[in-house]
Amino acid sequence: MGIVALRGKRGTQLIFGAVQLGLIYALMAMGNYISFRILNIPDLTVDGSFALGMAVSVMTAAGGHPYLALFAAIIAGALAGLVTGLLQTKVGINPILAGILTMTALYSVNLFVMKGKANQSLIGKETVFSSFERLFKGVQRNIPRTILMIIVVALVAAILAVFFKTRLGMAIRATGDNEEMVRASSINADFTKCVGFALANACIALAGGLVCQYNQSADTGYGSGMLVVGLASVIIGEAVLRHGGVTRGIISVALGAVLYQLIIALALKVNLLPAYGLKFVSATIVAVALAMPKIKETVANHTRKKVD
């Protein structure tokens, strides 16, 4: 029944839509990868910075500047990440609490950016997608949209891969691996953390800005649960492509984001779960993946006791 349901025009649109959203969320997954895997610090700013990217993008695009809107979203996201980094390094606030504080503050900031409105529409306005579609006259709109997102994701992935091979990028990676060693080497670990958080949230806000223009609307509550979605993408990607360096890691999380969206789209199409169950599934995937080391240890100990 599922295979039959995916045949024809609707099935093609479903796959295209899932791939496009997956590519957009790949940018968010890259941001999660930077904080969660490279810096080795959970960053709870994600939900707020994603919505911030949407808010900044929708207001700038509504003024007739869709491309500038994406750059504005990147800058806004970087500033949000910088605030989280400063709260941790200069104020000495616990990393998790620092992320919660920034995320909470961003809810008000997002409303301020959107002039007190919880949602804003871009229907009838120019977006990066409608602009790019005009270059492909007579072609089904899904094709240029997919091409645009492949270009954006490939460009961001390439920039990140090159950056993390630079001196500063290597210092950020070293900070996540062994902060004490980095400080002993006279490297400013506080600075590298702040740069890492700024870079991570810039990617996340860019994803929010693109989602806003893709959906032609923005909502301050849209960012809720994005941290779990991003982590699920990271975990799925790492399960498919085993970790083998930063470049491979970046590629794996992008692939994981696309696979995650395809799985969700297929599950919804064949009525395996209702739409309101998506976040529960995402949370379960992340919880099981994070619990696997402990589960393996328990099983190994139990097996060892039986042998003894």
ZADO-1210 file (C-alpha; in nm, 4 decimals, padded with zeros to 6 digits):
<atoms>
<atom x="00.0000" y="00.0000" z="00.0000" code="MET" pos="1"/>
<atom x="00.2848" y="00.2386" z="00.0867" code="GLY" pos="2"/>
<atom x="00.4596" y="00.1788" z="-00.2473" code="ILE" pos="3"/>
<atom x="00.1367" y="00.2328" z="-00.4388" code="VAL" pos="4"/>
<atom x="00.0694" y="00.5527" z="-00.2460" code="ALA" pos="5"/>
<atom x="00.4045" y="00.6940" z="-00.3520" code="LEU" pos="6"/>
<atom x="00.3494" y="00.6438" z="-00.7234" code="ARG" pos="7"/>
<atom x="00.2476" y="00.9223" z="-00.9565" code="GLY" pos="8"/>
<atom x="00.2644" y="01.2988" z="-00.9308" code="LYS" pos="9"/>
<atom x="00.1800" y="01.3197" z="-00.5602" code="ARG" pos="10"/>
<atom x="00.4522" y="01.0708" z="-00.4737" code="GLY" pos="11"/>
<atom x="00.7082" y="01.2711" z="-00.6705" code="THR" pos="12"/>
<atom x="00.6048" y="01.5940" z="-00.4994" code="GLN" pos="13"/>
<atom x="00.6280" y="01.4215" z="-00.1608" code="LEU" pos="14"/>
<atom x="00.9852" y="01.3096" z="-00.2276" code="ILE" pos="15"/>
<atom x="01.0894" y="01.6474" z="-00.3691" code="PHE" pos="16"/>
<atom x="00.9351" y="01.8292" z="-00.0734" code="GLY" pos="17"/>
<atom x="01.1070" y="01.6000" z="00.1787" code="ALA" pos="18"/>
<atom x="01.4444" y="01.6379" z="00.0055" code="VAL" pos="19"/>
<atom x="01.4104" y="02.0170" z="-00.0106" code="GLN" pos="20"/>
<atom x="01.3198" y="02.0455" z="00.3575" code="LEU" pos="21"/>
<atom x="01.5912" y="01.7940" z="00.4412" code="GLY" pos="22"/>
<atom x="01.8501" y="02.0087" z="00.2651" code="LEU" pos="23"/>
<atom x="01.7310" y="02.3188" z="00.4522" code="ILE" pos="24"/>
<atom x="01.7412" y="02.1357" z="00.7848" code="TYR" pos="25"/>
<atom x="02.0863" y="02.0058" z="00.6900" code="ALA" pos="26"/>
<atom x="02.2136" y="02.3576" z="00.7613" code="LEU" pos="27"/>
<atom x="02.0601" y="02.3412" z="01.1088" code="MET" pos="28"/>
<atom x="02.2094" y="01.9947" z="01.1599" code="ALA" pos="29"/>
<atom x="02.5525" y="02.1349" z="01.0719" code="MET" pos="30"/>
<atom x="02.5057" y="02.3956" z="01.3450" code="GLY" pos="31"/>
<atom x="02.4101" y="02.1228" z="01.5925" code="ASN" pos="32"/>
<atom x="02.7122" y="01.9221" z="01.4832" code="TYR" pos="33"/>
<atom x="02.9465" y="02.2133" z="01.5580" code="ILE" pos="34"/>
<atom x="02.8207" y="02.2607" z="01.9131" code="SER" pos="35"/>
<atom x="02.7319" y="01.9011" z="02.0010" code="PHE" pos="36"/>
<atom x="03.0209" y="01.7135" z="01.8380" code="ARG" pos="37"/>
<atom x="03.3026" y="01.9625" z="01.7756" code="ILE" pos="38"/>
<atom x="03.2712" y="02.1849" z="02.0842" code="LEU" pos="39"/>
<atom x="03.1263" y="01.8922" z="02.2785" code="ASN" pos="40"/>
<atom x="02.8786" y="02.1266" z="02.4507" code="ILE" pos="41"/>
<atom x="02.4968" y="02.0993" z="02.4257" code="PRO" pos="42"/>
<atom x="02.3629" y="02.4328" z="02.2987" code="ASP" pos="43"/>
<atom x="01.9989" y="02.5000" z="02.3852" code="LEU" pos="44"/>
<atom x="01.9990" y="02.8289" z="02.1940" code="THR" pos="45"/>
<atom x="01.8916" y="02.6359" z="01.8829" code="VAL" pos="46"/>
<atom x="01.5132" y="02.6806" z="01.9124" code="ASP" pos="47"/>
<atom x="01.5481" y="03.0558" z="01.9666" code="GLY" pos="48"/>
<atom x="01.8116" y="03.1202" z="01.6989" code="SER" pos="49"/>
<atom x="01.6125" y="02.9216" z="01.4399" code="PHE" pos="50"/>
<atom x="01.3057" y="03.1381" z="01.5061" code="ALA" pos="51"/>
<atom x="01.5292" y="03.4478" z="01.5070" code="LEU" pos="52"/>
<atom x="01.6485" y="03.3579" z="01.1579" code="GLY" pos="53"/>
<atom x="01.2866" y="03.3285" z="01.0487" code="MET" pos="54"/>
<atom x="01.1887" y="03.6608" z="01.2057" code="ALA" pos="55"/>
<atom x="01.4783" y="03.8572" z="01.0570" code="VAL" pos="56"/>
<atom x="01.4360" y="03.6907" z="00.7173" code="SER" pos="57"/>
<atom x="01.0614" y="03.7494" z="00.6919" code="VAL" pos="58"/>
<atom x="01.0846" y="04.1171" z="00.7801" code="MET" pos="59"/>
<atom x="01.3780" y="04.1843" z="00.5465" code="THR" pos="60"/>
<atom x="01.2264" y="03.9820" z="00.2610" code="ALA" pos="61"/>
<atom x="00.8923" y="04.1609" z="00.3090" code="ALA" pos="62"/>
<atom x="01.0832" y="04.4827" z="00.2380" code="GLY" pos="63"/>
<atom x="01.1865" y="04.3439" z="-00.1010" code="GLY" pos="64"/>
<atom x="01.5326" y="04.2064" z="-00.0151" code="HIS" pos="65"/>
<atom x="01.5104" y="03.8230" z="-00.0060" code="PRO" pos="66"/>
<atom x="01.8841" y="03.7600" z="-00.0532" code="TYR" pos="67"/>
<atom x="01.9851" y="04.0269" z="00.1956" code="LEU" pos="68"/>
<atom x="01.7377" y="03.8619" z="00.4348" code="ALA" pos="69"/>
<atom x="01.9499" y="03.5467" z="00.4460" code="LEU" pos="70"/>
<atom x="02.2698" y="03.7391" z="00.5247" code="PHE" pos="71"/>
<atom x="02.0818" y="03.9326" z="00.7937" code="ALA" pos="72"/>
<atom x="01.9620" y="03.6012" z="00.9409" code="ALA" pos="73"/>
<atom x="02.3196" y="03.4696" z="00.9483" code="ILE" pos="74"/>
<atom x="02.4448" y="03.7789" z="01.1330" code="ILE" pos="75"/>
<atom x="02.1548" y="03.7687" z="01.3797" code="ALA" pos="76"/>
<atom x="02.2135" y="03.4003" z="01.4498" code="GLY" pos="77"/>
<atom x="02.5856" y="03.4571" z="01.5000" code="ALA" pos="78"/>
<atom x="02.5117" y="03.7329" z="01.7526" code="LEU" pos="79"/>
<atom x="02.2722" y="03.5025" z="01.9405" code="ALA" pos="80"/>
<atom x="02.5401" y="03.2335" z="01.9554" code="GLY" pos="81"/>
<atom x="02.7962" y="03.4898" z="02.0692" code="LEU" pos="82"/>
<atom x="02.5703" y="03.5902" z="02.3598" code="VAL" pos="83"/>
<atom x="02.5449" y="03.2254" z="02.4680" code="THR" pos="84"/>
<atom x="02.9213" y="03.1907" z="02.4436" code="GLY" pos="85"/>
<atom x="02.9840" y="03.5051" z="02.6480" code="LEU" pos="86"/>
<atom x="02.7390" y="03.3959" z="02.9179" code="LEU" pos="87"/>
<atom x="02.9342" y="03.0723" z="02.9512" code="GLN" pos="88"/>
<atom x="03.2891" y="03.2031" z="02.9272" code="THR" pos="89"/>
<atom x="03.2809" y="03.5522" z="03.0762" code="LYS" pos="90"/>
<atom x="02.9916" y="03.5291" z="03.3217" code="VAL" pos="91"/>
<atom x="03.0558" y="03.1687" z="03.4219" code="GLY" pos="92"/>
<atom x="02.7007" y="03.0458" z="03.3709" code="ILE" pos="93"/>
<atom x="02.6447" y="02.6726" z="03.3213" code="ASN" pos="94"/>
<atom x="02.6343" y="02.5906" z="02.9442" code="PRO" pos="95"/>
<atom x="02.2818" y="02.4489" z="02.9582" code="ILE" pos="96"/>
<atom x="02.1485" y="02.7439" z="03.1601" code="LEU" pos="97"/>
<atom x="02.3252" y="02.9896" z="02.9285" code="ALA" pos="98"/>
<atom x="02.1465" y="02.8359" z="02.6292" code="GLY" pos="99"/>
<atom x="01.8111" y="02.8428" z="02.8087" code="ILE" pos="100"/>
<atom x="01.8565" y="03.2084" z="02.9056" code="LEU" pos="101"/>
<atom x="01.9445" y="03.3127" z="02.5513" code="THR" pos="102"/>
<atom x="01.6618" y="03.1065" z="02.4025" code="MET" pos="103"/>
<atom x="01.4104" y="03.2598" z="02.6452" code="THR" pos="104"/>
<atom x="01.5318" y="03.6127" z="02.5733" code="ALA" pos="105"/>
<atom x="01.5127" y="03.5482" z="02.1985" code="LEU" pos="106"/>
<atom x="01.1399" y="03.4823" z="02.2218" code="TYR" pos="107"/>
<atom x="01.0889" y="03.8491" z="02.3111" code="SER" pos="108"/>
<atom x="01.3526" y="03.9599" z="02.0613" code="VAL" pos="109"/>
<atom x="01.1741" y="03.7716" z="01.7829" code="ASN" pos="110"/>
<atom x="00.8440" y="03.9377" z="01.8686" code="LEU" pos="111"/>
<atom x="01.0208" y="04.2736" z="01.8693" code="PHE" pos="112"/>
<atom x="01.1704" y="04.2040" z="01.5246" code="VAL" pos="113"/>
<atom x="00.8275" y="04.1040" z="01.3913" code="MET" pos="114"/>
<atom x="00.6732" y="04.4196" z="01.5445" code="LYS" pos="115"/>
<atom x="00.4741" y="04.2340" z="01.8083" code="GLY" pos="116"/>
<atom x="00.3149" y="03.9832" z="01.5691" code="LYS" pos="117"/>
<atom x="00.3480" y="03.6114" z="01.6384" code="ALA" pos="118"/>
<atom x="00.3356" y="03.5319" z="01.2662" code="ASN" pos="119"/>
<atom x="00.4041" y="03.7104" z="00.9407" code="GLN" pos="120"/>
<atom x="00.3249" y="03.6179" z="00.5802" code="SER" pos="121"/>
<atom x="00.5382" y="03.6475" z="00.2657" code="LEU" pos="122"/>
<atom x="00.2605" y="03.5477" z="00.0253" code="ILE" pos="123"/>
<atom x="00.2868" y="03.7633" z="-00.2849" code="GLY" pos="124"/>
<atom x="00.6379" y="03.8756" z="-00.1930" code="LYS" pos="125"/>
<atom x="00.9630" y="03.7939" z="-00.3708" code="GLU" pos="126"/>
<atom x="01.1671" y="03.5110" z="-00.2163" code="THR" pos="127"/>
<atom x="01.4998" y="03.3518" z="-00.3078" code="VAL" pos="128"/>
<atom x="01.3035" y="03.0521" z="-00.4354" code="PHE" pos="129"/>
<atom x="01.0686" y="03.2480" z="-00.6629" code="SER" pos="130"/>
<atom x="01.3662" y="03.4495" z="-00.7888" code="SER" pos="131"/>
<atom x="01.5665" y="03.1371" z="-00.8689" code="PHE" pos="132"/>
<atom x="01.2663" y="02.9673" z="-01.0319" code="GLU" pos="133"/>
<atom x="01.2525" y="03.2425" z="-01.2962" code="ARG" pos="134"/>
<atom x="01.5885" y="03.1203" z="-01.4284" code="LEU" pos="135"/>
<atom x="01.4204" y="02.7905" z="-01.5197" code="PHE" pos="136"/>
<atom x="01.1210" y="02.8957" z="-01.7261" code="LYS" pos="137"/>
<atom x="00.8930" y="02.6090" z="-01.8219" code="GLY" pos="138"/>
<atom x="01.0517" y="02.3738" z="-01.5687" code="VAL" pos="139"/>
<atom x="00.8532" y="02.2195" z="-01.2836" code="GLN" pos="140"/>
<atom x="00.9187" y="02.4374" z="-00.9756" code="ARG" pos="141"/>
<atom x="01.0510" y="02.1520" z="-00.7610" code="ASN" pos="142"/>
<atom x="01.3618" y="02.1155" z="-00.9790" code="ILE" pos="143"/>
<atom x="01.5017" y="02.4712" z="-00.9395" code="PRO" pos="144"/>
<atom x="01.4149" y="02.4669" z="-00.5684" code="ARG" pos="145"/>
<atom x="01.6079" y="02.1454" z="-00.5188" code="THR" pos="146"/>
<atom x="01.9026" y="02.2726" z="-00.7243" code="ILE" pos="147"/>
<atom x="01.9128" y="02.5947" z="-00.5206" code="LEU" pos="148"/>
<atom x="01.9207" y="02.4064" z="-00.1922" code="MET" pos="149"/>
<atom x="02.1907" y="02.1670" z="-00.3150" code="ILE" pos="150"/>
<atom x="02.4034" y="02.4689" z="-00.4100" code="ILE" pos="151"/>
<atom x="02.3487" y="02.6407" z="-00.0726" code="VAL" pos="152"/>
<atom x="02.4177" y="02.3272" z="00.1342" code="VAL" pos="153"/>
<atom x="02.7252" y="02.2371" z="-00.0727" code="ALA" pos="154"/>
<atom x="02.8583" y="02.5925" z="-00.0387" code="LEU" pos="155"/>
<atom x="02.8078" y="02.6053" z="00.3396" code="VAL" pos="156"/>
<atom x="02.9517" y="02.2545" z="00.3832" code="ALA" pos="157"/>
<atom x="03.2597" y="02.3491" z="00.1781" code="ALA" pos="158"/>
<atom x="03.3120" y="02.6701" z="00.3778" code="ILE" pos="159"/>
<atom x="03.2858" y="02.4820" z="00.7079" code="LEU" pos="160"/>
<atom x="03.5169" y="02.2026" z="00.5897" code="ALA" pos="161"/>
<atom x="03.7827" y="02.4547" z="00.4841" code="VAL" pos="162"/>
<atom x="03.7362" y="02.6677" z="00.7976" code="PHE" pos="163"/>
<atom x="03.7900" y="02.3760" z="01.0359" code="PHE" pos="164"/>
<atom x="04.1236" y="02.3070" z="00.8673" code="LYS" pos="165"/>
<atom x="04.2465" y="02.6603" z="00.9374" code="THR" pos="166"/>
<atom x="04.4419" y="02.7541" z="01.2486" code="ARG" pos="167"/>
<atom x="04.1337" y="02.8968" z="01.4215" code="LEU" pos="168"/>
<atom x="03.9207" y="02.6016" z="01.3146" code="GLY" pos="169"/>
<atom x="04.1761" y="02.3559" z="01.4491" code="MET" pos="170"/>
<atom x="04.1832" y="02.5522" z="01.7771" code="ALA" pos="171"/>
<atom x="03.8028" y="02.5212" z="01.8062" code="ILE" pos="172"/>
<atom x="03.8263" y="02.1468" z="01.7453" code="ARG" pos="173"/>
<atom x="04.1040" y="02.1154" z="02.0022" code="ALA" pos="174"/>
<atom x="03.8943" y="02.3088" z="02.2571" code="THR" pos="175"/>
<atom x="03.6170" y="02.0529" z="02.2231" code="GLY" pos="176"/>
<atom x="03.8618" y="01.7621" z="02.2522" code="ASP" pos="177"/>
<atom x="04.0677" y="01.8858" z="02.5467" code="ASN" pos="178"/>
<atom x="04.0026" y="02.2357" z="02.6807" code="GLU" pos="179"/>
<atom x="04.2659" y="02.2121" z="02.9541" code="GLU" pos="180"/>
<atom x="04.5367" y="02.1251" z="02.7031" code="MET" pos="181"/>
<atom x="04.4296" y="02.4177" z="02.4837" code="VAL" pos="182"/>
<atom x="04.4549" y="02.6597" z="02.7768" code="ARG" pos="183"/>
<atom x="04.7948" y="02.5145" z="02.8677" code="ALA" pos="184"/>
<atom x="04.9048" y="02.5886" z="02.5098" code="SER" pos="185"/>
<atom x="04.8242" y="02.9600" z="02.5639" code="SER" pos="186"/>
<atom x="04.5261" y="02.9461" z="02.3270" code="ILE" pos="187"/>
<atom x="04.2281" y="03.1578" z="02.4280" code="ASN" pos="188"/>
<atom x="03.9690" y="02.8837" z="02.4794" code="ALA" pos="189"/>
<atom x="03.6986" y="03.1386" z="02.5671" code="ASP" pos="190"/>
<atom x="03.7445" y="03.3028" z="02.2275" code="PHE" pos="191"/>
<atom x="03.7337" y="02.9730" z="02.0379" code="THR" pos="192"/>
<atom x="03.4138" y="02.8735" z="02.2209" code="LYS" pos="193"/>
<atom x="03.2466" y="03.2032" z="02.1340" code="CYS" pos="194"/>
<atom x="03.3458" y="03.1707" z="01.7671" code="VAL" pos="195"/>
<atom x="03.2182" y="02.8117" z="01.7632" code="GLY" pos="196"/>
<atom x="02.8813" y="02.9054" z="01.9116" code="PHE" pos="197"/>
<atom x="02.8495" y="03.2030" z="01.6761" code="ALA" pos="198"/>
<atom x="02.9238" y="02.9833" z="01.3746" code="LEU" pos="199"/>
<atom x="02.6825" y="02.7109" z="01.4887" code="ALA" pos="200"/>
<atom x="02.3933" y="02.9499" z="01.5430" code="ASN" pos="201"/>
<atom x="02.4659" y="03.1335" z="01.2184" code="ALA" pos="202"/>
<atom x="02.4031" y="02.8047" z="01.0339" code="CYS" pos="203"/>
<atom x="02.0872" y="02.7435" z="01.2370" code="ILE" pos="204"/>
<atom x="01.9507" y="03.0940" z="01.1738" code="ALA" pos="205"/>
<atom x="02.0254" y="03.0561" z="00.8007" code="LEU" pos="206"/>
<atom x="01.8136" y="02.7410" z="00.8029" code="ALA" pos="207"/>
<atom x="01.5355" y="02.9353" z="00.9746" code="GLY" pos="208"/>
<atom x="01.5614" y="03.2126" z="00.7160" code="GLY" pos="209"/>
<atom x="01.5324" y="02.9634" z="00.4305" code="LEU" pos="210"/>
<atom x="01.2391" y="02.7784" z="00.5896" code="VAL" pos="211"/>
<atom x="01.0612" y="03.1109" z="00.6274" code="CYS" pos="212"/>
<atom x="01.0985" y="03.1921" z="00.2570" code="GLN" pos="213"/>
<atom x="01.0232" y="02.8337" z="00.1566" code="TYR" pos="214"/>
<atom x="00.6948" y="02.8339" z="00.3501" code="ASN" pos="215"/>
<atom x="00.6311" y="03.2027" z="00.2711" code="GLN" pos="216"/>
<atom x="00.5567" y="03.2674" z="00.6368" code="SER" pos="217"/>
<atom x="00.7239" y="03.2932" z="00.9759" code="ALA" pos="218"/>
<atom x="00.5985" y="03.2034" z="01.3208" code="ASP" pos="219"/>
<atom x="00.7716" y="03.2717" z="01.6525" code="THR" pos="220"/>
<atom x="00.6748" y="02.9248" z="01.7769" code="GLY" pos="221"/>
<atom x="00.8149" y="02.7392" z="01.4759" code="TYR" pos="222"/>
<atom x="01.1531" y="02.6892" z="01.6394" code="GLY" pos="223"/>
<atom x="01.0125" y="02.4740" z="01.9194" code="SER" pos="224"/>
<atom x="01.1715" y="02.1286" z="01.9146" code="GLY" pos="225"/>
<atom x="01.4329" y="02.2128" z="01.6509" code="MET" pos="226"/>
<atom x="01.7163" y="02.1055" z="01.8804" code="LEU" pos="227"/>
<atom x="01.5816" y="01.7495" z="01.8885" code="VAL" pos="228"/>
<atom x="01.5252" y="01.7467" z="01.5103" code="VAL" pos="229"/>
<atom x="01.8832" y="01.8630" z="01.4569" code="GLY" pos="230"/>
<atom x="02.0259" y="01.6036" z="01.6950" code="LEU" pos="231"/>
<atom x="01.8184" y="01.3302" z="01.5300" code="ALA" pos="232"/>
<atom x="01.9668" y="01.4301" z="01.1931" code="SER" pos="233"/>
<atom x="02.3186" y="01.4199" z="01.3393" code="VAL" pos="234"/>
<atom x="02.2629" y="01.0754" z="01.4908" code="ILE" pos="235"/>
<atom x="02.1020" y="00.9262" z="01.1774" code="ILE" pos="236"/>
<atom x="02.3807" y="01.0684" z="00.9608" code="GLY" pos="237"/>
<atom x="02.6522" y="00.9270" z="01.1852" code="GLU" pos="238"/>
<atom x="02.4808" y="00.5880" z="01.1785" code="ALA" pos="239"/>
<atom x="02.4926" y="00.5868" z="00.7968" code="VAL" pos="240"/>
<atom x="02.8416" y="00.7364" z="00.7567" code="LEU" pos="241"/>
<atom x="03.0729" y="00.6467" z="01.0399" code="ARG" pos="242"/>
<atom x="03.2617" y="00.9422" z="01.1854" code="HIS" pos="243"/>
<atom x="03.5966" y="00.9934" z="01.0135" code="GLY" pos="244"/>
<atom x="03.6900" y="01.3587" z="01.0492" code="GLY" pos="245"/>
<atom x="03.5105" y="01.6930" z="01.0346" code="VAL" pos="246"/>
<atom x="03.4499" y="01.6941" z="00.6582" code="THR" pos="247"/>
<atom x="03.2968" y="01.3468" z="00.6697" code="ARG" pos="248"/>
<atom x="03.0979" y="01.4516" z="00.9765" code="GLY" pos="249"/>
<atom x="02.9522" y="01.7560" z="00.7987" code="ILE" pos="250"/>
<atom x="02.8524" y="01.5431" z="00.4994" code="ILE" pos="251"/>
<atom x="02.7009" y="01.2771" z="00.7252" code="SER" pos="252"/>
<atom x="02.4744" y="01.5205" z="00.9148" code="VAL" pos="253"/>
<atom x="02.3538" y="01.6730" z="00.5865" code="ALA" pos="254"/>
<atom x="02.2678" y="01.3253" z="00.4621" code="LEU" pos="255"/>
<atom x="02.1059" y="01.2461" z="00.7972" code="GLY" pos="256"/>
<atom x="01.8802" y="01.5524" z="00.7734" code="ALA" pos="257"/>
<atom x="01.7564" y="01.4492" z="00.4278" code="VAL" pos="258"/>
<atom x="01.7010" y="01.0883" z="00.5374" code="LEU" pos="259"/>
<atom x="01.5162" y="01.2049" z="00.8495" code="TYR" pos="260"/>
<atom x="01.2755" y="01.4176" z="00.6456" code="GLN" pos="261"/>
<atom x="01.2205" y="01.1353" z="00.3962" code="LEU" pos="262"/>
<atom x="01.1425" y="00.8918" z="00.6802" code="ILE" pos="263"/>
<atom x="00.8967" y="01.1372" z="00.8368" code="ILE" pos="264"/>
<atom x="00.7306" y="01.2134" z="00.5014" code="ALA" pos="265"/>
<atom x="00.6888" y="00.8438" z="00.4194" code="LEU" pos="266"/>
<atom x="00.5547" y="00.7688" z="00.7674" code="ALA" pos="267"/>
<atom x="00.2942" y="01.0440" z="00.7321" code="LEU" pos="268"/>
<atom x="00.2032" y="00.9358" z="00.3796" code="LYS" pos="269"/>
<atom x="00.1250" y="00.5756" z="00.4752" code="VAL" pos="270"/>
<atom x="-00.0425" y="00.6858" z="00.8002" code="ASN" pos="271"/>
<atom x="00.2107" y="00.5173" z="01.0281" code="LEU" pos="272"/>
<atom x="00.1829" y="00.8063" z="01.2732" code="LEU" pos="273"/>
<atom x="-00.0188" y="01.1279" z="01.3096" code="PRO" pos="274"/>
<atom x="00.1454" y="01.4649" z="01.2443" code="ALA" pos="275"/>
<atom x="00.1367" y="01.5542" z="01.6135" code="TYR" pos="276"/>
<atom x="00.3515" y="01.2500" z="01.6918" code="GLY" pos="277"/>
<atom x="00.6589" y="01.3699" z="01.4999" code="LEU" pos="278"/>
<atom x="00.8353" y="01.5360" z="01.7908" code="LYS" pos="279"/>
<atom x="00.7770" y="01.2314" z="02.0087" code="PHE" pos="280"/>
<atom x="00.9427" y="01.0123" z="01.7452" code="VAL" pos="281"/>
<atom x="01.2345" y="01.2568" z="01.7141" code="SER" pos="282"/>
<atom x="01.2832" y="01.2656" z="02.0911" code="ALA" pos="283"/>
<atom x="01.2714" y="00.8844" z="02.1066" code="THR" pos="284"/>
<atom x="01.5358" y="00.8503" z="01.8324" code="ILE" pos="285"/>
<atom x="01.7706" y="01.0883" z="02.0139" code="VAL" pos="286"/>
<atom x="01.7065" y="00.9306" z="02.3568" code="ALA" pos="287"/>
<atom x="01.7759" y="00.5779" z="02.2303" code="VAL" pos="288"/>
<atom x="02.0890" y="00.6876" z="02.0426" code="ALA" pos="289"/>
<atom x="02.2281" y="00.8714" z="02.3464" code="LEU" pos="290"/>
<atom x="02.1468" y="00.5763" z="02.5696" code="ALA" pos="291"/>
<atom x="02.3187" y="00.3206" z="02.3432" code="MET" pos="292"/>
<atom x="02.6645" y="00.3407" z="02.5098" code="PRO" pos="293"/>
<atom x="02.5065" y="00.2676" z="02.8502" code="LYS" pos="294"/>
<atom x="02.2882" y="-00.0079" z="02.7047" code="ILE" pos="295"/>
<atom x="02.5905" y="-00.1713" z="02.5396" code="LYS" pos="296"/>
<atom x="02.7871" y="-00.1466" z="02.8649" code="GLU" pos="297"/>
<atom x="02.5031" y="-00.3057" z="03.0631" code="THR" pos="298"/>
<atom x="02.4641" y="-00.5881" z="02.8097" code="VAL" pos="299"/>
<atom x="02.8404" y="-00.6473" z="02.8066" code="ALA" pos="300"/>
<atom x="02.8555" y="-00.6615" z="03.1877" code="ASN" pos="301"/>
<atom x="02.5585" y="-00.8985" z="03.1990" code="HIS" pos="302"/>
<atom x="02.7205" y="-01.1253" z="02.9380" code="THR" pos="303"/>
<atom x="03.0516" y="-01.1181" z="03.1262" code="ARG" pos="304"/>
<atom x="02.8804" y="-01.2190" z="03.4518" code="LYS" pos="305"/>
<atom x="02.7140" y="-01.5139" z="03.2766" code="LYS" pos="306"/>
<atom x="03.0490" y="-01.6316" z="03.1403" code="VAL" pos="307"/>
<atom x="03.2118" y="-01.6005" z="03.4840" code="ASP" pos="308"/>
</atoms>
